Amino acid sequence: MNHTDPHPTTPAPFRDLDPRTQAILGTFTLFTKLEARLETIHAEPEMTKTERHLLIVLSEPMRMGAIAQELQTVPSAITAVVDSLEAKGFVGRERDTEDRRAWKVHLTETGQTMRQVMANRAALLFSEAAGLPDDKTIQLARLLAEVAETDYLKSACSGEI
């Protein structure tokens, strides 16, 4: 079965590959470009990659376990990251109103500002790395959100969350 891509914009070495394989190679290429560019985002005070990632995913108050799920790590690894971000004034902790034994992590006003600054810088870096027009970027974002949502739902259904 020949999966030749009818789109002339597909790089020549990929044209004879199945579209799913093309997607893997394209994703890897974009990830590699983004990884290098994201390391250029510097914040004051200085933050680790995990601290930056946590600030981005913390759009609303979350329990440590949920944060760990989002960052694909274990809750014990998140405690030190939250401690560090709390010391820097970016996050705070509050009792979970549904379970008084549990805590939720939330962004402070300073954390919200930093999150927006980092998100704006990341958006510019994405545009540079991907080189896509806005309509294609929106299309790609929707498709990747579907992938993320499918993965999240599979985890939830299997009891991993």
VOGU-3710 file (C-alpha; in Angstrom, 3 decimals, decimal comma):
1> mnhtdphptt> 0,000/0,000/0,000  1,506/3,304/-1,077  0,919/6,273/1,214  2,447/8,864/-1,055  1,586/12,327/0,145  -0,300/14,310/-2,497  0,849/17,561/-0,871  3,959/19,010/-2,508  4,876/20,785/0,743  5,872/17,507/2,406
11> papfrdldpr> 9,684/17,248/2,461  10,944/14,866/-0,237  12,364/12,224/2,164  8,939/11,921/3,851  6,664/11,732/0,778  6,677/7,945/0,507  5,913/7,455/4,213  2,574/6,788/5,840  1,014/10,067/7,099  1,252/8,786/10,681
21> tqailgtftl> 4,984/8,321/10,284  5,213/11,770/8,731  3,391/13,111/11,804  5,910/11,460/14,130  8,865/12,884/12,235  7,278/16,337/12,036  6,432/16,298/15,731  9,959/15,271/16,654  11,443/18,006/14,456  9,180/20,667/15,970
31> ftklearlet> 9,814/19,411/19,520  13,586/19,567/18,996  13,383/23,125/17,665  11,090/24,226/20,476  13,128/22,571/23,210  16,196/24,561/22,150  14,289/27,837/21,885  12,387/27,435/25,161  15,680/27,207/27,016  16,269/30,825/25,965
41> ihaepemtkt> 13,314/32,043/28,048  14,953/33,506/31,102  13,000/34,714/34,060  13,910/36,630/37,166  14,287/35,053/39,583  15,779/32,143/37,688  13,587/29,054/37,430  14,171/25,456/36,456  12,475/23,941/33,450  10,059/22,083/35,746
51> erhllivlse> 9,219/25,276/37,640  8,444/27,069/34,359  6,337/24,140/33,178  4,393/24,069/36,449  3,583/27,781/36,201  2,242/27,265/32,678  -0,020/24,320/33,590  -1,334/25,987/36,751  -4,243/27,833/35,145  -6,434/27,196/38,193
61> pmrmgaiaqe> -5,810/25,875/41,710  -4,779/22,219/41,564  -3,864/19,450/43,965  -0,290/18,174/43,905  -1,432/14,877/42,366  -3,137/16,668/39,491  -0,041/18,787/38,901  2,097/15,649/38,887  -0,279/14,111/36,336  0,016/17,172/34,096
71> lqtvpsaita> 3,813/17,148/34,378  3,931/13,361/33,988  5,790/12,761/37,228  5,105/11,601/40,779  3,563/13,863/43,444  6,642/13,622/45,678  8,711/15,245/42,914  6,300/18,175/42,782  6,605/19,092/46,462  10,122/20,530/46,097
81> vvdsleakgf> 9,129/22,417/42,947  6,109/23,969/44,671  8,249/24,801/47,730  10,723/26,627/45,486  8,025/28,519/43,574  6,341/29,450/46,848  9,630/30,840/48,185  9,920/32,930/44,992  6,405/34,298/45,497  4,839/32,683/42,419
91> vgrerdtedr> 2,482/30,187/44,089  0,622/29,712/47,334  -1,241/26,838/48,973  -4,820/26,764/50,159  -7,010/24,119/51,756  -9,162/22,164/49,325  -12,753/23,129/50,161  -13,929/19,637/49,145  -11,387/17,827/51,330  -9,945/19,828/54,242
101> rawkvhltet> -7,057/17,335/54,557  -5,814/18,220/51,063  -4,093/21,322/49,743  -4,376/23,064/46,401  -1,638/25,097/44,787  -2,601/28,415/43,192  -0,809/31,206/41,371  -0,205/34,427/43,243  -0,651/37,717/41,421  3,107/37,688/40,718
111> gqtmrqvman> 2,802/34,110/39,459  -0,072/35,048/37,143  1,981/37,879/35,688  5,007/35,623/35,201  2,824/32,919/33,611  1,495/35,442/31,082  4,983/36,757/30,285  6,266/33,214/29,725  3,217/32,263/27,630  3,707/35,319/25,404
121> raallfseaa> 7,405/34,508/24,923  6,600/30,856/24,213  4,042/31,885/21,586  6,643/33,972/19,777  9,192/31,167/19,980  6,642/28,715/18,591  5,957/30,998/15,642  9,690/31,232/14,933  10,261/27,480/15,255  7,203/26,279/13,350
131> glpddktiql> 7,128/28,947/10,673  3,406/28,353/10,178  0,809/30,994/9,325  -1,742/31,756/12,056  -4,536/29,658/10,516  -2,303/26,566/10,395  -1,077/27,204/13,938  -4,700/27,288/15,135  -5,425/24,075/13,232  -2,360/22,364/14,731
141> arllaevaet> -3,281/23,561/18,241  -6,778/22,087/17,881  -5,410/18,743/16,682  -2,831/18,554/19,471  -5,490/19,484/22,038  -7,523/16,513/20,768  -4,496/14,253/21,225  -3,946/15,573/24,748  -7,617/15,215/25,643  -7,742/11,646/24,316
151> dylksacsge> -4,674/10,747/26,376  -6,167/12,407/29,463  -9,479/10,577/29,059  -7,719/7,232/28,607  -5,760/7,853/31,837  -8,918/8,849/33,698  -10,821/5,790/32,456  -8,036/3,428/33,487  -7,988/4,912/36,998  -4,567/6,551/36,682
161> i> -5,896/9,969/37,732
//
